[in-house]
């Protein structure tokens, strides 16, 4: 059996990650690809939180599929809520608003120095986060490659990427809002 929760999580991640990711992609066909990745990551984060109970579960794979299905349903609910408040535009009104949107983008870019913002965001990351940012976002290493490079499990790498994305968003929102 498993010595600890970490070993257990690494094993289920290695055995089921591709299956769960493919399942989420199939359920989310026609939606952005990163949505399937997010649903898969959240599924394995839930597995990490429930590792002690999950080790004795009679159908781990079934639990993962059910949890990922719940994440997909949650994503659909969020999409529905988002679309519920969107306005459907007809004719040249959409074109005129697109032009206004372009003007707003230009105004935003004129008031925000993107290079300074990127520099600021990167300066707020600790050295480990900065290295992960470089490897994942710039060098585009896969989860498997990152796990090997950092001598971590794929689950740990996925969790770190999730937390890094969340931290970067918070820094950007905080910086733009001020």
C-alpha positions in Angstrom: 0.0 0.0 0.0 1.0 3.7 0.1 3.4 5.0 2.7 1.9 8.5 2.7 -0.6 10.8 1.1 2.0 12.4 -1.2 3.0 9.0 -2.7 -0.7 8.2 -3.1 -1.4 11.5 -4.8 1.6 11.1 -7.1 0.4 7.6 -8.1 -3.2 8.7 -8.9 -1.9 11.8 -10.7 0.4 9.6 -12.9 -2.3 7.0 -13.5 -5.3 9.2 -14.1 -4.3 12.8 -15.1 -4.4 12.2 -18.9 -7.7 10.3 -18.7 -9.4 13.1 -16.5 -8.0 15.8 -18.7 -9.3 14.1 -21.9 -12.6 13.6 -20.2 -12.9 17.3 -19.3 -11.8 18.4 -22.8 -14.5 16.2 -24.3 -17.2 17.5 -22.0 -16.0 21.1 -22.7 -15.7 20.8 -26.4 -16.2 24.2 -28.0 -15.0 26.0 -24.9 -11.5 27.4 -24.3 -8.9 24.7 -23.8 -7.6 26.2 -20.6 -11.0 25.6 -19.0 -10.5 21.8 -19.3 -7.0 22.3 -17.8 -8.5 24.3 -14.9 -11.2 21.7 -14.2 -8.6 18.9 -14.2 -6.3 20.9 -11.9 -9.1 21.6 -9.5 -10.1 18.0 -9.5 -6.6 16.9 -8.4 -6.5 19.7 -5.9 -9.7 18.3 -4.3 -8.1 14.9 -4.4 -5.1 16.3 -2.5 -7.4 17.7 0.2 -9.3 14.4 0.5 -6.2 12.2 0.2 -6.6 10.5 3.5 -10.2 9.5 2.8 -9.6 8.8 -0.8 -6.9 6.2 -0.1 -9.6 3.8 1.2 -12.2 4.7 -1.4 -13.4 1.6 -3.3 -13.5 3.4 -6.7 -10.8 6.1 -6.9 -11.1 6.5 -10.6 -14.9 6.9 -10.4 -14.4 9.5 -7.7 -12.1 11.5 -9.9 -14.5 11.3 -12.9 -17.4 12.4 -10.7 -15.4 15.3 -9.2 -14.2 16.4 -12.6 -17.8 16.2 -13.9 -18.8 18.5 -11.0 -16.0 20.9 -11.9 -17.3 20.9 -15.6 -20.8 21.6 -14.4 -19.6 24.4 -12.2 -17.7 25.9 -15.2 -20.9 25.6 -17.3 -22.9 27.4 -14.5 -20.3 30.2 -14.5 -20.5 30.5 -18.3 -24.3 30.6 -18.1 -24.2 33.4 -15.5 -21.7 35.3 -17.6 -23.7 35.0 -20.8 -26.9 35.8 -18.9 -25.6 39.3 -18.4 -24.1 39.7 -21.9 -25.9 41.9 -24.4 -26.6 40.5 -27.8 -25.8 43.2 -30.4 -27.1 43.4 -34.0 -25.9 45.0 -37.1 -23.5 47.9 -37.1 -24.0 48.6 -33.4 -21.6 45.8 -32.7 -19.1 47.3 -35.1 -19.4 50.7 -33.5 -19.0 49.3 -30.0 -16.0 47.3 -31.2 -14.4 50.5 -32.4 -15.1 52.1 -29.0 -13.6 49.0 -27.4 -10.5 49.4 -29.5 -10.3 53.1 -28.5 -10.7 52.0 -24.8 -7.9 49.4 -25.3 -5.7 52.1 -26.8 -6.5 54.5 -24.0 -5.7 51.8 -21.4 -2.4 51.0 -23.1 -1.6 54.7 -23.2 -2.1 55.0 -19.5 -0.5 51.7 -18.4 3.1 51.0 -19.1 2.9 47.3 -19.8 6.6 46.7 -19.5 6.7 48.4 -16.1 3.7 46.4 -15.0 5.4 43.1 -16.1 8.6 44.2 -14.3 6.6 45.1 -11.2 4.8 41.7 -11.2 8.0 39.8 -11.6 9.7 41.8 -8.9 6.9 40.7 -6.5 7.6 37.0 -7.1 10.1 35.2 -4.9 13.0 33.5 -6.7 11.3 30.1 -6.8 8.1 31.5 -8.2 10.1 33.6 -10.7 11.9 30.5 -11.9 8.6 28.6 -12.3 7.1 31.5 -14.2 10.1 31.5 -16.6 10.0 27.7 -17.1 6.2 27.4 -17.5 5.1 30.6 -19.2 8.2 31.6 -21.2 10.0 28.4 -21.9 6.7 26.5 -22.0 8.0 23.3 -20.2 5.3 20.7 -19.6 4.2 19.6 -16.1 6.2 16.4 -16.5 9.3 18.3 -17.5 8.9 20.7 -14.6 8.3 17.8 -12.1 11.5 16.2 -13.3 13.5 19.5 -13.2 12.3 20.5 -9.7 12.3 16.9 -8.3 8.6 17.3 -7.3 5.5 15.3 -8.1 3.3 16.4 -11.0 0.6 17.2 -8.4 2.9 19.6 -6.5 3.9 21.3 -9.8 0.3 21.7 -10.8 -0.6 23.2 -7.4 2.3 25.6 -7.6 1.3 26.8 -11.1 -2.2 27.3 -9.9 -1.1 29.4 -6.9 1.3 31.3 -9.2 -1.4 32.3 -11.6 -3.6 33.4 -8.7 -0.9 35.5 -7.2 0.0 37.2 -10.6 -3.7 38.0 -11.1 -3.9 39.5 -7.7 -0.8 41.6 -8.2 -2.1 42.9 -11.6 -5.5 43.8 -10.2 -4.0 45.5 -7.2 -1.6 47.5 -9.4 -4.1 48.5 -12.0 -6.8 49.4 -9.5 -4.5 51.9 -7.8 
